[in-house]
Amino acid sequence: MKASWNGTVIAESDATIEIEGNHYFPPDSLKREFFQKNDLHTTCPWKGQASYYDVVVDGETNEASAWYYPAPSDAAKEIKGYVAFWRGVEVG
């Protein structure tokens, strides 16, 4: 699986975990130069509190377009630190 935005591959892995239609990429599959921490946090009733990254490619920022669970609930422990995407990031 690859995640790309603005014509650039930002993550690539053969070991994603699919939950609720989203592919979660292992932390080591991210091309870190394209990620900046965002202060946004949301809460999933069963996964716990999500944190976000902005994706930055060629000087353009896609705010809070990547999310992850740094300390997920026991029900979602398999995706600890794994990153999923939305807001125009193409995954396939």
SULURUR-V704387 format. One record per residue. N is the residue number from 1. OMEGA is omega in whole degrees, -180 to 180 (NA if undefined). D_FIRST is the distance of its C-alpha to the first C-alpha in Angstrom with 1 decimal. Layout:
BEGIN
n = {N | N}
omega = {OMEGA | OMEGA}
d_first = {D_FIRST | D_FIRST}
END
This chain:
BEGIN
n = {1 | 2 | 3 | 4 | 5 | 6 | 7 | 8 | 9 | 10 | 11 | 12 | 13 | 14 | 15 | 16 | 17 | 18 | 19 | 20 | 21 | 22 | 23 | 24 | 25 | 26 | 27 | 28 | 29 | 30 | 31 | 32 | 33 | 34 | 35 | 36 | 37 | 38 | 39 | 40 | 41 | 42 | 43 | 44 | 45 | 46 | 47 | 48 | 49 | 50 | 51 | 52 | 53 | 54 | 55 | 56 | 57 | 58 | 59 | 60 | 61 | 62 | 63 | 64 | 65 | 66 | 67 | 68 | 69 | 70 | 71 | 72 | 73 | 74 | 75 | 76 | 77 | 78 | 79 | 80 | 81 | 82 | 83 | 84 | 85 | 86 | 87 | 88 | 89 | 90 | 91 | 92}
omega = {176 | 171 | 180 | 177 | 177 | 177 | -177 | 175 | -178 | 176 | -180 | -179 | 171 | -174 | 176 | 175 | -178 | 177 | 178 | 177 | 178 | 175 | 177 | -177 | 177 | -178 | -177 | 179 | -180 | 171 | -167 | -179 | -179 | -175 | 174 | -179 | 176 | -177 | -178 | 173 | 173 | -179 | 173 | -178 | -178 | -180 | -179 | -177 | 178 | 172 | -173 | 170 | 164 | 173 | -177 | 180 | 178 | 177 | 178 | -176 | 173 | -171 | 175 | -176 | 176 | 178 | -179 | 179 | -179 | 180 | -176 | 175 | 178 | -179 | -177 | -174 | -179 | -179 | 179 | 178 | 179 | -173 | 176 | -172 | 173 | 178 | 173 | 175 | -178 | 179 | 179 | NA}
d_first = {0.0 | 3.8 | 6.9 | 10.0 | 13.7 | 16.8 | 15.3 | 13.8 | 10.4 | 11.0 | 8.2 | 5.7 | 5.4 | 5.9 | 8.1 | 7.2 | 10.3 | 10.9 | 14.3 | 16.2 | 13.4 | 11.5 | 8.3 | 9.9 | 8.5 | 11.1 | 13.7 | 13.7 | 10.2 | 11.7 | 13.7 | 16.8 | 18.9 | 17.3 | 18.0 | 21.5 | 22.8 | 24.1 | 27.1 | 25.8 | 25.7 | 25.4 | 26.0 | 24.3 | 27.0 | 25.2 | 22.6 | 24.9 | 25.0 | 21.9 | 21.9 | 20.3 | 19.2 | 20.0 | 17.5 | 19.8 | 19.1 | 22.2 | 24.6 | 23.1 | 22.3 | 20.1 | 21.9 | 20.5 | 17.1 | 15.3 | 16.8 | 17.1 | 19.8 | 21.8 | 24.1 | 22.9 | 25.3 | 25.7 | 24.0 | 20.7 | 21.2 | 17.9 | 16.0 | 18.6 | 17.2 | 13.6 | 12.6 | 11.6 | 12.2 | 14.6 | 17.4 | 15.8 | 12.6 | 10.2 | 6.9 | 5.3}
END
